[in-house]
Amino acid sequence: MHYREIQPTAPLEPIHSGEVDIGLVWLPVRDPDLTVGPVTHSSAVLLMVDAKHPLAERESVCLEDFGDCTVLAGTAVPDYMEETFNPFHTPAGRPVPRGQKVSTWHEEMTAVAAGQAVTAVAVEAAQFYPWPNIVYIPIRDAPPCQWALVWRTSAGNPLVHAFAEAARDADIGATRDTTS
């Protein structure tokens, strides 16, 4: 079985290409060629901004604040998945401006640190990717992001199915919640 860290800018590409057999991907995944396995955990959603950004001093932000920001876009993220982190419209219906497209996580963090745009991320990003000049702010009205194992339906094999079954048996989705 093959594993590789999947870039948030193109979360389904390594699965579609067969580069990986199974991936841990945020939901929703609506591709008819992919099987969505067990949910592994939920994550709070944070806004990643440059330390000099006008929102950087706040204790939290809301989804309506996105209308005043320019957000990054991934190069190969389906709109329905991008909406999980970076909505296209605020709750009041204002459009959320899009900035440059990025193709790697490093490009994403570099663009944010340079003040070119902001982006929403899972809480784990703040834990694993602390950068100088980047601030992570809770989004108080963003629903938690759910993560699940995903694989190509046509390439499901005994190892993939055993891995998914082990995750189901461990009931990790019920025991790991990173939303608080």
N, CA, C and O of each residue as an XYZ file, in Angstrom:
720
protein
N       0.848     -1.160      0.000
C       0.000      0.000      0.000
C       0.895      1.224      0.000
O       1.899      1.261      0.710
N       0.531      2.247     -0.808
C       1.336      3.460     -0.931
C       0.712      4.593     -0.131
O      -0.508      4.753     -0.089
N       1.591      5.381      0.508
C       1.167      6.535      1.293
C       2.022      7.721      0.905
O       3.219      7.578      0.658
N       1.412      8.891      0.849
C       2.128     10.143      0.634
C       1.276     11.249      1.226
O       0.048     11.194      1.162
N       1.928     12.261      1.806
C       1.179     13.411      2.305
C       0.485     14.063      1.119
O       1.124     14.380      0.115
N      -0.799     14.260      1.233
C      -1.572     14.834      0.136
C      -1.641     16.340      0.316
O      -1.974     16.830      1.396
N      -1.327     17.069     -0.740
C      -1.363     18.524     -0.699
C      -2.808     19.002     -0.629
O      -3.661     18.491     -1.355
N      -3.095     19.977      0.236
C      -4.455     20.486      0.313
C      -4.875     21.231     -0.947
O      -6.064     21.478     -1.148
N      -3.920     21.591     -1.799
C      -4.245     22.309     -3.027
C      -4.727     21.375     -4.137
O      -5.277     21.844     -5.134
N      -4.535     20.088     -3.987
C      -4.968     19.084     -4.971
C      -5.241     17.770     -4.246
O      -4.529     16.789     -4.463
N      -6.262     17.734     -3.389
C      -6.430     16.593     -2.491
C      -6.776     15.263     -3.150
O      -6.485     14.207     -2.589
N      -7.389     15.294     -4.327
C      -7.824     14.035     -4.939
C      -6.879     13.519     -6.023
O      -6.981     12.359     -6.423
N      -5.969     14.351     -6.499
C      -5.083     13.952     -7.605
C      -4.275     12.690     -7.325
O      -4.257     11.799     -8.174
N      -3.603     12.567     -6.173
C      -2.805     11.357     -5.947
C      -3.664     10.090     -5.859
O      -3.189      8.995     -6.162
N      -4.894     10.235     -5.455
C      -5.796      9.077     -5.394
C      -6.224      8.699     -6.807
O      -6.155      7.530     -7.187
N      -6.669      9.690     -7.590
C      -7.091      9.424     -8.976
C      -5.964      8.843     -9.813
O      -6.191      7.947    -10.626
N      -4.754      9.344     -9.622
C      -3.630      8.902    -10.458
C      -3.111      7.527    -10.055
O      -2.356      6.904    -10.801
N      -3.513      7.053     -8.878
C      -2.995      5.778     -8.388
C      -1.675      5.918     -7.660
O      -1.069      4.919     -7.270
N      -1.222      7.157     -7.471
C       0.023      7.386     -6.741
C      -0.099      6.885     -5.303
O       0.871      6.400     -4.722
N      -1.300      7.008     -4.735
C      -1.577      6.451     -3.411
C      -2.775      5.514     -3.526
O      -3.628      5.680     -4.398
N      -2.825      4.552     -2.654
C      -3.941      3.611     -2.658
C      -5.109      4.128     -1.841
O      -6.266      3.835     -2.143
N      -4.806      4.897     -0.807
C      -5.834      5.405      0.088
C      -5.356      6.745      0.625
O      -4.164      6.937      0.865
N      -6.281      7.659      0.811
C      -5.926      8.971      1.324
C      -6.837      9.388      2.451
O      -7.971      8.920      2.553
N      -6.348     10.255      3.285
C      -7.152     10.866      4.333
C      -7.509     12.247      3.812
O      -6.641     13.109      3.671
N      -8.790     12.456      3.525
C      -9.246     13.639      2.800
C     -10.421     14.266      3.543
O     -11.228     13.570      4.160
N     -10.502     15.607      3.471
C     -11.647     16.265      4.095
C     -12.893     16.065      3.232
O     -12.808     15.906      2.014
N     -14.030     16.076      3.885
C     -15.310     15.876      3.214
C     -15.967     17.228      2.923
O     -15.683     18.218      3.597
N     -16.840     17.264      1.920
C     -17.388     16.141      1.181
C     -16.510     15.728      0.002
O     -15.744     16.528     -0.533
N     -16.638     14.474     -0.384
C     -16.060     13.944     -1.612
C     -17.233     13.368     -2.389
O     -17.900     12.442     -1.928
N     -17.483     13.926     -3.581
C     -18.652     13.532     -4.372
C     -18.259     12.935     -5.713
O     -19.045     12.982     -6.659
N     -17.101     12.394     -5.811
C     -16.618     11.823     -7.062
C     -17.143     10.401     -7.184
O     -16.894      9.580     -6.301
N     -17.865     10.089     -8.257
C     -18.432      8.746     -8.381
C     -17.394      7.636     -8.524
O     -17.717      6.464     -8.334
N     -16.154      7.988     -8.857
C     -15.094      6.989     -9.005
C     -14.374      6.697     -7.690
O     -13.501      5.831     -7.634
N     -14.744      7.421     -6.633
C     -14.069      7.255     -5.354
C     -15.022      6.703     -4.304
O     -16.213      7.016     -4.291
N     -14.475      5.881     -3.432
C     -15.222      5.350     -2.293
C     -14.814      6.130     -1.056
O     -13.628      6.302     -0.775
N     -15.810      6.598     -0.325
C     -15.562      7.301      0.931
C     -15.753      6.295      2.053
O     -16.837      5.742      2.238
N     -14.685      6.071      2.793
C     -14.712      5.118      3.893
C     -15.097      5.796      5.196
O     -15.819      6.793      5.198
N     -14.616      5.253      6.300
C     -15.011      5.774      7.604
C     -14.454      7.165      7.890
O     -13.346      7.508      7.479
N     -15.251      7.953      8.602
C     -14.794      9.248      9.091
C     -13.807      8.979     10.219
O     -14.089      8.201     11.131
N     -12.654      9.625     10.149
C     -11.629      9.398     11.174
C     -11.664     10.431     12.284
O     -11.385     10.118     13.441
N     -12.011     11.679     11.927
C     -12.056     12.725     12.946
C     -12.687     13.989     12.386
O     -12.918     14.114     11.183
N     -12.957     14.917     13.285
C     -13.452     16.248     12.942
C     -12.419     17.265     13.398
O     -11.742     17.068     14.407
N     -12.305     18.344     12.652
C     -11.345     19.399     12.984
C     -12.034     20.750     12.997
O     -12.890     21.032     12.158
N     -11.658     21.575     13.946
C     -12.092     22.965     13.918
C     -11.442     23.634     12.706
O     -10.397     23.196     12.226
N     -12.073     24.694     12.225
C     -11.556     25.432     11.079
C     -11.058     26.793     11.566
O     -11.750     27.508     12.291
N      -9.838     27.128     11.145
C      -9.199     28.380     11.530
C      -8.893     29.208     10.286
O      -8.748     28.664      9.191
N      -8.798     30.511     10.456
C      -8.372     31.377      9.370
C      -6.885     31.646      9.536
O      -6.442     32.103     10.590
N      -6.115     31.360      8.487
C      -4.676     31.571      8.481
C      -4.411     32.918      7.804
O      -4.743     33.108      6.634
N      -3.807     33.854      8.555
C      -3.557     35.196      8.034
C      -2.134     35.632      8.350
O      -1.479     35.085      9.238
N      -1.679     36.616      7.612
C      -0.405     37.276      7.877
C      -0.530     38.011      9.209
O      -1.594     38.553      9.510
N       0.519     38.040     10.000
C       0.491     38.672     11.324
C       0.155     40.157     11.262
O      -0.257     40.727     12.272
N       0.317     40.795     10.113
C      -0.015     42.217      9.964
C      -1.419     42.433      9.396
O      -1.841     43.576      9.219
N      -2.134     41.367      9.112
C      -3.489     41.471      8.553
C      -4.407     42.140      9.576
O      -4.240     41.933     10.778
N      -5.378     42.943      9.114
C      -6.299     43.606     10.048
C      -7.051     42.650     10.988
O      -7.456     43.061     12.075
N      -7.242     41.406     10.595
C      -7.954     40.449     11.455
C      -7.031     39.739     12.446
O      -7.512     39.053     13.348
N      -5.725     39.891     12.295
C      -4.764     39.101     13.067
C      -4.862     39.314     14.572
O      -4.504     38.417     15.336
N      -5.323     40.447     15.011
C      -5.400     40.746     16.439
C      -6.689     40.229     17.089
O      -6.822     40.260     18.313
N      -7.614     39.765     16.292
C      -8.891     39.312     16.840
C      -8.767     37.956     17.521
O      -7.919     37.141     17.159
N      -9.624     37.728     18.510
C      -9.676     36.417     19.169
C     -10.365     35.395     18.293
O     -10.047     34.208     18.356
N     -11.321     35.847     17.465
C     -12.017     34.968     16.527
C     -12.588     35.827     15.407
O     -12.666     37.051     15.520
N     -12.982     35.170     14.337
C     -13.646     35.823     13.206
C     -14.904     35.032     12.892
O     -15.136     33.965     13.461
N     -15.716     35.560     11.982
C     -16.901     34.821     11.536
C     -16.844     34.696     10.015
O     -16.041     35.358      9.356
N     -17.689     33.858      9.477
C     -17.694     33.629      8.034
C     -18.016     34.894      7.251
O     -17.588     35.036      6.106
N     -18.757     35.803      7.847
C     -19.074     37.065      7.169
C     -17.807     37.873      6.903
O     -17.748     38.627      5.931
N     -16.788     37.722      7.761
C     -15.522     38.437      7.584
C     -14.812     38.050      6.289
O     -13.990     38.814      5.785
N     -15.116     36.887      5.753
C     -14.473     36.437      4.510
C     -14.754     37.400      3.355
O     -13.942     37.518      2.437
N     -15.891     38.086      3.393
C     -16.233     39.029      2.334
C     -15.293     40.211      2.265
O     -15.254     40.918      1.258
N     -14.531     40.435      3.329
C     -13.571     41.537      3.375
C     -12.147     41.068      3.096
O     -11.203     41.849      3.220
N     -11.986     39.823      2.729
C     -10.659     39.230      2.518
C     -10.542     38.674      1.101
O     -11.540     38.434      0.422
N      -9.317     38.479      0.683
C      -9.037     37.735     -0.543
C      -8.477     36.392     -0.102
O      -7.507     36.333      0.654
N      -9.091     35.314     -0.577
C      -8.637     33.986     -0.177
C      -7.902     33.296     -1.322
O      -8.155     33.560     -2.497
N      -6.997     32.418     -0.951
C      -6.264     31.622     -1.935
C      -7.176     30.540     -2.499
O      -8.182     30.177     -1.890
N      -6.813     30.037     -3.657
C      -7.535     28.926     -4.273
C      -6.533     27.835     -4.618
O      -5.410     28.119     -5.035
N      -6.945     26.589     -4.440
C      -6.108     25.467     -4.854
C      -6.198     25.282     -6.355
O      -7.153     25.735     -6.986
N      -5.218     24.626     -6.921
C      -5.218     24.435     -8.372
C      -6.145     23.318     -8.808
O      -6.630     23.327     -9.939
N      -6.401     22.354     -7.932
C      -7.215     21.204     -8.332
C      -8.125     20.769     -7.188
O      -8.177     19.592     -6.833
N      -8.837     21.730     -6.620
C      -9.778     21.437     -5.553
C     -11.183     21.621     -6.122
O     -11.523     22.714     -6.573
N     -12.003     20.572     -6.108
C     -13.382     20.767     -6.577
C     -14.072     21.855     -5.745
O     -13.853     21.954     -4.538
N     -14.900     22.663     -6.397
C     -15.580     23.759     -5.700
C     -16.295     23.290     -4.442
O     -16.254     23.967     -3.415
N     -16.955     22.127     -4.515
C     -17.710     21.658     -3.353
C     -16.788     21.334     -2.171
O     -17.216     21.416     -1.020
N     -15.527     20.968     -2.441
C     -14.566     20.743     -1.358
C     -13.961     22.064     -0.886
O     -13.754     22.257      0.312
N     -13.680     22.964     -1.809
C     -13.118     24.260     -1.440
C     -14.066     25.005     -0.504
O     -13.632     25.702      0.413
N     -15.353     24.848     -0.747
C     -16.390     25.509      0.057
C     -16.292     25.134      1.540
O     -16.701     25.918      2.396
N     -15.758     23.952      1.856
C     -15.609     23.530      3.249
C     -14.741     24.514      4.026
O     -15.035     24.830      5.179
N     -13.682     24.996      3.399
C     -12.771     25.911      4.069
C     -12.980     27.361      3.645
O     -13.025     28.254      4.492
N     -13.104     27.596      2.373
C     -13.193     28.958      1.849
C     -14.473     29.123      1.044
O     -14.513     28.807     -0.145
N     -15.523     29.622      1.698
C     -16.802     29.757      0.992
C     -16.696     30.744     -0.166
O     -15.839     31.627     -0.170
N     -17.568     30.583     -1.131
C     -17.607     31.496     -2.271
C     -18.470     32.717     -1.970
O     -18.336     33.757     -2.615
N     -19.357     32.580     -0.983
C     -20.213     33.686     -0.542
C     -20.304     33.663      0.975
O     -20.245     32.602      1.595
N     -20.446     34.831      1.559
C     -20.642     34.931      2.998
C     -22.075     34.522      3.337
O     -22.901     34.404      2.433
N     -22.389     34.304      4.607
C     -23.774     33.988      4.978
C     -24.785     35.044      4.514
O     -25.942     34.716      4.253
N     -24.357     36.303      4.408
C     -25.250     37.367      3.946
C     -25.304     37.456      2.417
O     -26.046     38.270      1.867
N     -24.507     36.606      1.724
C     -24.548     36.574      0.262
C     -23.478     37.382     -0.439
O     -23.461     37.425     -1.669
N     -22.582     38.027      0.300
C     -21.505     38.771     -0.345
C     -20.499     37.803     -0.972
O     -20.188     36.772     -0.376
N     -19.988     38.120     -2.158
C     -18.970     37.241     -2.754
C     -17.668     37.313     -1.964
O     -17.312     38.355     -1.413
N     -16.975     36.195     -1.922
C     -15.661     36.133     -1.271
C     -14.620     36.182     -2.386
O     -14.523     35.250     -3.184
N     -13.837     37.268     -2.448
C     -12.844     37.412     -3.521
C     -11.791     36.303     -3.480
O     -11.351     35.879     -2.411
N     -11.401     35.849     -4.665
C     -10.361     34.841     -4.800
C      -9.078     35.490     -5.271
O      -9.087     36.375     -6.127
N      -7.973     35.036     -4.700
C      -6.653     35.512     -5.091
C      -5.961     34.486     -5.952
O      -6.591     33.741     -6.704
N      -4.662     34.464     -5.826
C      -3.866     33.570     -6.651
C      -4.171     32.109     -6.370
O      -4.618     31.732     -5.287
N      -3.912     31.301     -7.393
C      -4.011     29.851     -7.221
C      -2.649     29.347     -6.797
O      -1.617     29.776     -7.312
N      -2.667     28.431     -5.851
C      -1.426     27.845     -5.366
C      -1.462     26.344     -5.625
O      -2.529     25.731     -5.650
N      -0.291     25.766     -5.817
C      -0.274     24.343     -6.138
C       0.401     23.481     -5.083
O       0.432     22.257     -5.214
N       0.943     24.102     -4.038
C       1.526     23.318     -2.941
C       1.209     23.995     -1.613
O       0.869     25.177     -1.558
N       1.330     23.216     -0.555
C       1.114     23.753      0.782
C       2.149     24.832      1.089
O       1.816     25.843      1.709
N       3.386     24.637      0.669
C       4.435     25.633      0.891
C       4.078     26.950      0.199
O       4.254     28.015      0.789
N       3.583     26.899     -1.036
C       3.164     28.115     -1.734
C       2.024     28.800     -0.981
O       1.977     30.027     -0.890
N       1.112     27.999     -0.446
C      -0.021     28.530      0.302
C       0.467     29.310      1.525
O       0.055     30.448      1.750
N       1.338     28.692      2.302
C       1.848     29.348      3.505
C       2.695     30.575      3.152
O       2.630     31.589      3.846
N       3.475     30.490      2.097
C       4.308     31.611      1.675
C       3.447     32.804      1.257
O       3.739     33.941      1.628
N       2.390     32.550      0.489
C       1.501     33.628      0.045
C       0.800     34.286      1.228
O       0.663     35.509      1.269
N       0.356     33.481      2.189
C      -0.303     34.046      3.377
C       0.706     34.856      4.187
O       0.409     35.981      4.590
N       1.881     34.306      4.430
C       2.902     35.010      5.222
C       3.313     36.327      4.570
O       3.706     37.264      5.264
N       3.225     36.404      3.247
C       3.577     37.626      2.523
C       2.426     38.626      2.485
O       2.574     39.725      1.952
N       1.276     38.247      3.051
C       0.131     39.149      3.087
C      -0.643     39.232      1.791
O      -1.429     40.161      1.603
N      -0.438     38.271      0.878
C      -1.113     38.303     -0.417
C      -2.558     37.839     -0.353
O      -3.373     38.220     -1.193
N      -2.878     37.021      0.634
C      -4.235     36.500      0.774
C      -4.337     35.778      2.114
O      -3.359     35.678      2.855
N      -5.526     35.280      2.410
C      -5.763     34.473      3.602
C      -6.340     33.147      3.135
O      -6.710     33.002      1.970
N      -6.418     32.182      4.041
C      -7.077     30.928      3.719
C      -7.505     30.250      5.009
O      -6.864     30.405      6.049
N      -8.576     29.513      4.933
C      -9.017     28.738      6.088
C      -8.352     27.367      6.041
O      -8.118     26.808      4.970
N      -8.056     26.843      7.221
C      -7.355     25.572      7.334
C      -7.912     24.788      8.514
O      -8.609     25.336      9.368
N      -7.599     23.516      8.549
C      -7.953     22.691      9.703
C      -7.039     23.050     10.864
O      -5.906     23.487     10.657
N      -7.525     22.869     12.069
C      -6.780     23.227     13.279
C      -5.410     22.554     13.333
O      -4.483     23.095     13.936
N      -5.269     21.399     12.720
C      -3.985     20.696     12.723
C      -2.887     21.514     12.057
O      -1.714     21.358     12.398
N      -3.242     22.380     11.115
C      -2.235     23.210     10.453
C      -1.511     24.090     11.466
O      -0.294     24.259     11.394
N      -2.256     24.642     12.399
C      -1.633     25.490     13.421
C      -0.702     24.687     14.322
O       0.308     25.199     14.805
N      -1.052     23.431     14.541
C      -0.239     22.578     15.402
C       1.033     22.109     14.703
O       2.097     22.042     15.319
N       0.921     21.784     13.409
C       2.050     21.189     12.692
C       2.858     22.175     11.858
O       3.993     21.879     11.483
N       2.287     23.354     11.561
C       2.971     24.299     10.683
C       3.020     25.704     11.278
O       2.512     26.647     10.672
N       3.625     25.856     12.454
C       3.777     27.215     12.970
C       4.828     27.949     12.132
O       5.936     27.448     11.940
N       4.483     29.103     11.651
C       5.410     29.909     10.859
C       5.503     31.298     11.455
O       4.520     31.823     11.978
N       6.682     31.895     11.378
C       6.756     33.303     11.762
C       5.850     34.092     10.801
O       5.741     33.753      9.623
N       5.233     35.099     11.295
C       4.382     35.978     10.480
C       3.040     35.366     10.080
O       2.314     35.967      9.287
N       2.690     34.198     10.601
C       1.373     33.622     10.328
C       0.626     33.477     11.646
O       1.178     33.017     12.646
N      -0.641     33.879     11.625
C      -1.521     33.788     12.780
C      -2.721     32.919     12.389
O      -3.251     33.040     11.285
N      -3.135     32.056     13.293
C      -4.301     31.197     13.082
C      -5.420     31.687     14.001
O      -5.234     31.765     15.215
N      -6.575     32.015     13.433
C      -7.685     32.592     14.180
C      -8.896     31.658     14.093
O      -9.274     31.260     12.991
N      -9.514     31.298     15.223
C     -10.734     30.471     15.164
C     -11.843     31.175     14.383
O     -12.029     32.388     14.489
N     -12.569     30.388     13.602
C     -13.753     30.888     12.892
C     -14.952     30.376     13.678
O     -15.317     29.204     13.577
N     -15.559     31.255     14.455
C     -16.548     30.826     15.454
C     -17.810     30.211     14.870
O     -18.464     29.422     15.553
N     -18.182     30.538     13.636
C     -19.406     29.973     13.082
C     -19.156     28.971     11.948
O     -20.085     28.583     11.240
N     -17.907     28.560     11.784
C     -17.597     27.547     10.763
C     -17.890     26.159     11.320
O     -17.461     25.836     12.428
N     -18.614     25.339     10.569
C     -18.829     23.975     11.051
C     -17.522     23.198     11.050
O     -16.636     23.490     10.246
N     -17.383     22.223     11.928
C     -16.160     21.412     11.920
C     -15.987     20.706     10.581
O     -16.957     20.340      9.918
N     -14.759     20.529     10.214
C     -14.409     19.791      8.999
C     -14.294     18.313      9.354
O     -13.658     17.956     10.346
N     -14.900     17.467      8.555
C     -14.828     16.025      8.773
C     -13.796     15.429      7.815
O     -13.671     15.868      6.672
N     -13.064     14.433      8.289
C     -12.024     13.756      7.511
C     -12.381     12.282      7.381
O     -12.872     11.667      8.328
N     -12.128     11.717      6.195
C     -12.441     10.309      5.962
C     -11.384      9.677      5.056
O     -10.675     10.361      4.318
N     -11.305      8.366      5.140
C     -10.446      7.607      4.232
C     -11.153      7.512      2.888
O     -12.360      7.279      2.829
N     -10.389      7.693      1.798
C     -10.949      7.700      0.448
C     -10.024      6.906     -0.461
O      -8.801      6.993     -0.345
N     -10.622      6.121     -1.376
C      -9.830      5.360     -2.337
C     -10.601      5.223     -3.647
O     -11.818      5.403     -3.698
N      -9.846      4.895     -4.719
C     -10.494      4.646     -6.015
C     -11.306      3.369     -5.903
O     -10.791      2.324     -5.504
N     -12.556      3.461     -6.252
C     -13.443      2.309     -6.144
C     -12.910      1.143     -6.966
O     -12.944      0.000     -6.510
N     -12.421      1.416     -8.165
C     -11.932      0.348     -9.048
C     -10.635     -0.273     -8.548
O     -10.270     -1.366     -8.980
N      -9.939      0.403     -7.651
C      -8.654     -0.098     -7.177
C      -8.717     -0.603     -5.743
O      -7.686     -0.886     -5.134
N      -9.920     -0.715     -5.207
C     -10.037     -1.258     -3.855
C      -9.415     -2.648     -3.829
O      -9.711     -3.479     -4.688
N      -8.571     -2.899     -2.866
C      -7.918     -4.198     -2.771
C      -7.996     -4.660     -1.328
O      -8.429     -3.894     -0.467
N      -7.591     -5.886     -1.036
C      -7.712     -6.391      0.338
C      -7.007     -5.529      1.383
O      -7.514     -5.382      2.495
N      -5.849     -4.958      1.050
C      -5.161     -4.106      2.017
C      -5.940     -2.826      2.314
O      -6.051     -2.411      3.467
N      -6.477     -2.203      1.262
C      -7.271     -0.986      1.447
C      -8.495     -1.291      2.288
O      -8.812     -0.562      3.228
N      -9.185     -2.374      1.944
C     -10.399     -2.735      2.697
C     -10.072     -3.097      4.143
O     -10.840     -2.773      5.049
N      -8.955     -3.757      4.365
C      -8.550     -4.111      5.725
C      -8.199     -2.853      6.526
O      -8.526     -2.750      7.708
N      -7.541     -1.915      5.880
C      -7.190     -0.660      6.546
C      -8.458      0.100      6.942
O      -8.574      0.582      8.069
N      -9.405      0.201      6.009
C     -10.670      0.895      6.301
C     -11.440      0.169      7.399
O     -12.030      0.803      8.274
N     -11.435     -1.154      7.351
C     -12.137     -1.933      8.379
C     -11.485     -1.742      9.750
O     -12.175     -1.659     10.766
N     -10.163     -1.673      9.771
C      -9.462     -1.442     11.037
C      -9.838     -0.064     11.603
O     -10.011      0.087     12.812
N      -9.961      0.927     10.730
C     -10.371      2.257     11.193
C     -11.793      2.215     11.743
O     -12.084      2.826     12.770
N     -12.681      1.487     11.051
C     -14.060      1.332     11.554
C     -14.061      0.627     12.910
O     -14.734      1.062     13.845
N     -13.308     -0.456     13.005
C     -13.260     -1.231     14.249
C     -12.696     -0.413     15.410
O     -13.143     -0.543     16.549
N     -11.713      0.427     15.107
C     -11.104      1.247     16.152
C     -12.027      2.387     16.562
O     -11.845      2.994     17.617
N     -13.010      2.673     15.727
C     -13.971      3.742     15.982
C     -13.241      5.042     16.286
O     -13.603      5.788     17.196
N     -12.185      5.294     15.484
C     -11.377      6.483     15.735
C     -12.162      7.761     15.525
O     -11.865      8.772     16.161
N     -13.155      7.744     14.653
C     -13.951      8.946     14.426
C     -14.687      9.383     15.670
O     -14.913     10.578     15.862
N     -15.066      8.451     16.518
C     -15.809      8.797     17.731
C     -14.885      9.237     18.860
O     -15.320      9.898     19.804
N     -13.595      8.867     18.761
C     -12.707      9.153     19.884
C     -11.763     10.318     19.627
O     -11.152     10.820     20.570
N     -11.626     10.756     18.406
C     -10.684     11.844     18.112
C     -11.432     13.048     17.558
O     -11.910     13.018     16.424
N     -11.533     14.075     18.331
C     -12.210     15.300     17.925
C     -11.273     16.464     18.185
O     -10.950     16.765     19.334
N     -10.839     17.117     17.118
C      -9.900     18.233     17.270
C     -10.611     19.569     17.090
O      -9.998     20.561     16.695
N     -11.900     19.584     17.381
C     -12.646     20.837     17.197
C     -12.541     21.754     18.402
O     -12.946     22.913     18.314
N     -12.023     21.289     19.505
C     -11.952     22.190     20.662
C     -10.538     22.634     20.935
O     -10.300     23.394     21.873
